[in-house]
Amino acid sequence: MTLRLHRDVDGPCLAPEGSIVAIGAFDGLHLGHQTILDEVRRRAEARGLVPAVITFEPLPRAFFSKEPVPRLSGVREKAEGMGAAGIRELLSLRFDEALTAMSAEDFVRRVIVGRLAAREVWVGEDFRFGHRRGGDFALLQSMGAELGFTAHAVPPVIVDGERVSSSKVRTLLGESRFAEAARLLGRPFVIDGHVEHGQQLGRTLGYPTANIHLSERVSPVQGIFAVRIGVGDGPCSWPGVASLGFRPTVNEVREPLLEAHLFDFSGDLYGQRIGVEFVRKLRDEAKFDGLDALTAQMRQDEIAARQALGMNPILASETHG
């Protein structure tokens, strides 16, 4: 069955037959998250109940932070990952002042029981919830005994001797340690979106780009990268070079922009969905003294990207020489 997405705290019960529920922020759907979701799906199948997730948008840490908080996945990516994991009901609550004011006890009664008729609740060991983080696993256990559900804490997943967490993945990506981040995610780090029209400056410089506007999403990576691109539902296999940032030389933008140039590609990507897998960071963004200097650096970036991707760098100089 397909995933159903809901946003409101109050409303009709989404699983009258009962559900198995996981609760968390689930940014990035890393191996730790996947362990919880797999258990929820397995338990729901065994008991003939509905596999469900309660999550929050924006991320709680972003709501309370005074500074922009990088995130590993957008709202749509998170929902698609939940569906792929077999979740049927996704209650993505608006994390706002009203929700932060709700007591932990009210959250259990109104959301966990009222909205999802939970029979089992699965969380991480350090899960806290409710006003001033007043609820914890012990509260779930005691209220579950009263309201008819059991609470289960999933121990952390350890990879290469370290606990898998979203914050650890963000740190690795920020340090351009993409292979290590992929081990914790269980897959390469990819940003995807629909290609939008830009100023077409890259085309005039010999480097047409596919542009993805990140809007308010803050990426944990920034700079110039060797990448692999996937078009539509295809794998990220097309080699290229990409920049993610604010275009300081030609037209500094207010929101981050991901621009990907696909090597030796001819075709129209406007309106199509692409995924950009980050392979190696080449350099930080920099402001250049005019378009000639920028174009010369773009040629060097292409050569470096082709080398990083195991391609023949001579092709770059032949193409743009």
C-alpha positions as CSV (number, residue, x, y, z in Angstrom):
1,M,0.0,0.0,0.0
2,T,1.1,3.6,-0.6
3,L,2.1,6.0,2.1
4,R,-0.4,8.5,3.4
5,L,0.9,11.8,4.8
6,H,-0.9,13.8,7.5
7,R,0.1,17.0,9.3
8,D,-2.4,17.8,12.1
9,V,-2.2,16.9,15.8
10,D,-6.0,16.5,16.1
11,G,-8.3,14.6,13.7
12,P,-9.8,11.2,13.2
13,C,-7.9,8.0,14.1
14,L,-5.7,7.1,11.2
15,A,-5.4,3.4,12.2
16,P,-8.6,2.2,13.9
17,E,-7.3,-1.4,13.7
18,G,-4.2,-0.4,15.7
19,S,-0.7,0.5,14.7
20,I,3.0,0.0,15.4
21,V,4.6,3.4,15.7
22,A,8.1,4.8,15.4
23,I,8.8,8.4,16.7
24,G,11.7,10.6,15.8
25,A,13.1,13.4,13.6
26,F,14.5,10.8,11.1
27,D,16.7,13.3,9.2
28,G,18.6,11.4,6.5
29,L,17.1,8.0,7.3
30,H,20.5,6.6,8.2
31,L,21.2,3.0,9.3
32,G,19.9,3.7,12.8
33,H,16.6,5.0,11.5
34,Q,16.4,2.1,9.1
35,T,16.8,-0.4,11.9
36,I,13.7,1.2,13.7
37,L,11.6,1.3,10.5
38,D,12.5,-2.3,9.7
39,E,11.4,-3.4,13.1
40,V,8.1,-1.4,12.9
41,R,7.3,-2.9,9.5
42,R,8.2,-6.4,10.7
43,R,6.1,-6.2,13.9
44,A,3.2,-4.7,12.0
45,E,3.2,-7.5,9.6
46,A,3.4,-10.1,12.3
47,R,0.5,-8.6,14.3
48,G,-1.7,-7.5,11.4
49,L,-1.4,-3.8,12.4
50,V,-0.5,-0.6,10.5
51,P,3.2,0.5,10.3
52,A,3.3,4.2,11.2
53,V,5.7,7.0,12.0
54,I,5.4,10.2,13.9
55,T,7.9,12.8,12.8
56,F,8.3,16.6,12.9
57,E,8.7,19.5,10.4
58,P,10.7,21.6,10.7
59,L,13.2,19.6,12.6
60,P,13.0,20.4,16.4
61,R,16.6,21.3,16.5
62,A,16.1,23.8,13.7
63,F,13.0,25.3,15.4
64,F,15.0,26.1,18.5
65,S,18.2,27.2,16.8
66,K,19.0,30.8,16.1
67,E,21.3,29.8,13.3
68,P,20.4,27.9,10.1
69,V,20.6,24.1,10.7
70,P,21.9,21.9,7.9
71,R,19.7,18.9,7.2
72,L,20.4,15.6,5.3
73,S,17.0,15.2,3.6
74,G,14.1,17.4,2.5
75,V,10.5,16.8,3.5
76,R,9.7,14.9,0.2
77,E,12.8,12.8,0.4
78,K,12.0,11.8,4.0
79,A,8.5,10.9,3.0
80,E,9.6,8.8,0.0
81,G,12.1,7.0,2.2
82,M,9.4,6.2,4.7
83,G,7.2,4.8,1.9
84,A,10.1,2.7,0.6
85,A,10.6,1.3,4.1
86,G,7.0,0.0,4.1
87,I,5.4,2.7,6.3
88,R,1.8,3.3,5.6
89,E,0.8,6.2,7.8
90,L,3.2,9.2,8.2
91,L,2.1,11.8,10.8
92,S,4.5,14.7,10.0
93,L,3.5,17.1,12.7
94,R,4.0,20.9,12.4
95,F,6.7,21.7,15.0
96,D,5.5,25.0,16.2
97,E,4.8,26.9,19.4
98,A,1.6,25.0,20.0
99,L,3.3,21.6,19.8
100,T,6.2,22.7,22.0
101,A,3.7,23.8,24.6
102,M,2.0,20.4,24.7
103,S,2.8,18.3,27.7
104,A,4.3,14.9,27.2
105,E,1.2,13.3,28.7
106,D,-1.1,15.1,26.3
107,F,1.1,14.1,23.4
108,V,0.8,10.4,24.3
109,R,-3.0,10.6,24.7
110,R,-3.8,12.9,21.8
111,V,-1.2,11.8,19.2
112,I,0.2,8.4,19.9
113,V,-3.2,6.9,21.1
114,G,-5.8,9.3,19.7
115,R,-4.4,9.6,16.2
116,L,-2.7,6.2,15.7
117,A,-4.2,3.8,18.3
118,A,-0.7,2.6,19.0
119,R,-0.1,-0.9,20.3
120,E,3.7,-0.7,20.2
121,V,5.9,2.5,20.3
122,W,9.5,2.3,19.1
123,V,12.0,5.0,19.8
124,G,15.7,5.6,20.2
125,E,17.2,5.1,23.7
126,D,17.7,8.9,24.3
127,F,14.2,9.9,22.9
128,R,12.7,12.9,24.7
129,F,9.4,14.7,23.9
130,G,6.8,17.1,25.1
131,H,7.0,20.5,26.8
132,R,10.5,21.2,28.0
133,R,11.4,17.6,26.9
134,G,9.5,16.4,29.9
135,G,8.7,13.0,28.4
136,D,11.1,10.0,28.1
137,F,11.1,6.3,27.6
138,A,10.1,5.6,31.2
139,L,7.0,7.8,30.8
140,L,6.1,5.9,27.6
141,Q,6.4,2.7,29.5
142,S,4.2,3.8,32.4
143,M,1.5,5.4,30.2
144,G,1.6,2.5,27.8
145,A,0.7,0.2,30.7
146,E,-2.3,2.4,31.4
147,L,-3.4,3.0,27.7
148,G,-2.7,-0.3,26.1
149,F,0.6,-0.1,24.3
150,T,4.1,-1.3,25.0
151,A,7.2,0.9,24.6
152,H,10.5,-0.3,23.0
153,A,13.9,1.4,22.9
154,V,16.2,0.5,20.0
155,P,19.9,0.5,20.9
156,P,22.2,2.6,18.7
157,V,23.7,1.1,15.6
158,I,27.5,1.0,15.7
159,V,29.5,1.3,12.5
160,D,33.3,1.3,12.5
161,G,33.2,1.7,16.3
162,E,31.0,4.8,16.3
163,R,27.3,5.4,17.0
164,V,25.3,6.2,13.8
165,S,23.6,9.6,14.2
166,S,22.3,12.4,12.0
167,S,24.7,14.8,13.6
168,K,27.7,12.5,12.9
169,V,26.7,12.2,9.3
170,R,26.4,16.0,9.0
171,T,29.8,16.4,10.4
172,L,31.3,13.9,8.0
173,L,29.6,15.6,5.0
174,G,30.8,19.0,6.2
175,E,34.3,17.6,6.2
176,S,33.8,16.1,2.7
177,R,34.3,12.6,4.0
178,F,31.7,11.2,1.6
179,A,32.6,7.5,1.7
180,E,32.5,7.5,5.6
181,A,29.1,9.3,5.5
182,A,27.8,6.8,3.0
183,R,28.6,3.9,5.4
184,L,26.5,5.5,8.1
185,L,23.7,6.4,5.7
186,G,23.7,3.0,4.0
187,R,23.9,4.7,0.7
188,P,25.7,7.7,-1.0
189,F,24.6,11.2,0.0
190,V,22.4,12.6,-2.7
191,I,20.5,15.9,-3.2
192,D,17.7,15.7,-5.7
193,G,15.1,18.1,-7.1
194,H,13.5,19.3,-10.2
195,V,15.7,21.3,-12.7
196,E,14.6,24.9,-13.0
197,H,15.4,27.6,-15.5
198,G,18.3,29.9,-14.6
199,Q,20.1,32.8,-16.2
200,Q,21.8,30.3,-18.7
201,L,25.2,32.0,-18.0
202,G,26.8,28.6,-17.8
203,R,25.7,27.8,-21.3
204,T,27.3,30.9,-22.7
205,L,30.6,30.0,-21.0
206,G,30.5,26.5,-22.4
207,Y,29.3,24.9,-19.2
208,P,25.5,24.5,-19.3
209,T,24.2,23.6,-15.8
210,A,21.1,21.9,-14.4
211,N,19.9,24.1,-11.5
212,I,18.2,23.0,-8.3
213,H,17.0,25.7,-5.9
214,L,17.3,24.5,-2.3
215,S,15.0,27.3,-1.0
216,E,15.2,27.4,2.8
217,R,16.9,24.0,3.1
218,V,20.4,24.3,4.4
219,S,22.9,21.8,3.0
220,P,25.7,20.3,5.1
221,V,28.0,20.6,2.0
222,Q,29.1,23.7,0.1
223,G,31.6,24.3,-2.6
224,I,32.7,22.7,-5.9
225,F,32.5,19.0,-6.3
226,A,33.0,16.0,-8.5
227,V,29.6,14.4,-8.8
228,R,27.6,11.7,-10.4
229,I,24.1,12.6,-11.6
230,G,21.0,10.5,-12.0
231,V,18.1,11.5,-14.3
232,G,14.6,10.6,-13.4
233,D,14.5,7.3,-11.5
234,G,17.8,6.3,-13.0
235,P,21.0,5.6,-10.9
236,C,23.5,8.4,-10.2
237,S,25.9,7.3,-12.9
238,W,26.4,10.3,-15.2
239,P,29.7,12.0,-14.4
240,G,29.9,15.8,-13.8
241,V,31.0,18.7,-11.7
242,A,28.7,20.8,-9.5
243,S,28.7,23.9,-7.3
244,L,26.6,24.4,-4.3
245,G,26.5,27.8,-2.8
246,F,25.7,31.4,-3.6
247,R,27.5,32.2,-6.9
248,P,29.7,35.0,-5.6
249,T,31.3,36.0,-8.9
250,V,28.3,36.4,-11.3
251,N,25.2,37.0,-9.3
252,E,25.2,36.3,-5.6
253,V,21.9,34.6,-4.7
254,R,20.0,34.8,-1.5
255,E,19.2,31.1,-1.3
256,P,21.7,28.3,-1.9
257,L,21.7,27.0,-5.5
258,L,22.9,23.6,-6.7
259,E,24.3,23.8,-10.3
260,A,25.4,20.5,-12.0
261,H,27.2,20.3,-15.3
262,L,26.9,16.9,-16.9
263,F,30.0,15.9,-18.9
264,D,29.4,15.2,-22.6
265,F,25.7,15.5,-22.2
266,S,23.2,16.8,-24.8
267,G,19.6,17.1,-24.0
268,D,16.9,19.1,-22.2
269,L,16.7,18.5,-18.5
270,Y,14.3,21.4,-17.6
271,G,11.5,20.2,-15.4
272,Q,13.0,16.8,-14.9
273,R,14.0,15.4,-11.6
274,I,17.7,14.7,-11.1
275,G,19.8,13.4,-8.2
276,V,23.3,14.6,-7.5
277,E,25.7,12.3,-5.7
278,F,28.7,14.0,-4.1
279,V,31.9,12.1,-4.7
280,R,34.8,14.5,-3.9
281,K,35.2,18.1,-2.9
282,L,37.4,20.0,-5.3
283,R,37.5,23.4,-3.6
284,D,35.6,26.1,-1.7
285,E,33.5,28.7,-3.5
286,A,35.5,31.8,-4.5
287,K,34.9,35.1,-6.1
288,F,36.8,35.7,-9.4
289,D,37.9,38.9,-11.1
290,G,35.6,38.6,-14.1
291,L,34.2,35.9,-16.4
292,D,37.5,35.1,-18.1
293,A,39.0,34.1,-14.7
294,L,35.9,32.2,-13.7
295,T,35.8,30.3,-17.0
296,A,39.5,29.3,-16.7
297,Q,38.8,28.0,-13.2
298,M,35.8,26.0,-14.4
299,R,38.0,24.3,-16.9
300,Q,40.4,23.4,-14.1
301,D,37.5,22.1,-12.1
302,E,36.4,19.9,-15.0
303,I,39.8,18.4,-15.3
304,A,40.0,17.7,-11.6
305,A,36.5,16.3,-11.5
306,R,37.2,13.9,-14.4
307,Q,40.3,12.7,-12.6
308,A,38.4,12.2,-9.4
309,L,35.8,10.2,-11.3
310,G,38.4,8.0,-13.0
311,M,37.9,9.7,-16.4
312,N,40.4,10.9,-18.9
313,P,41.1,14.6,-18.0
314,I,42.6,15.3,-21.4
315,L,39.1,15.3,-22.8
316,A,38.3,18.4,-20.9
317,S,41.1,20.5,-22.5
318,E,40.1,19.1,-25.9
319,T,36.5,20.0,-25.4
320,H,37.2,23.6,-24.2
321,G,40.6,24.3,-25.7
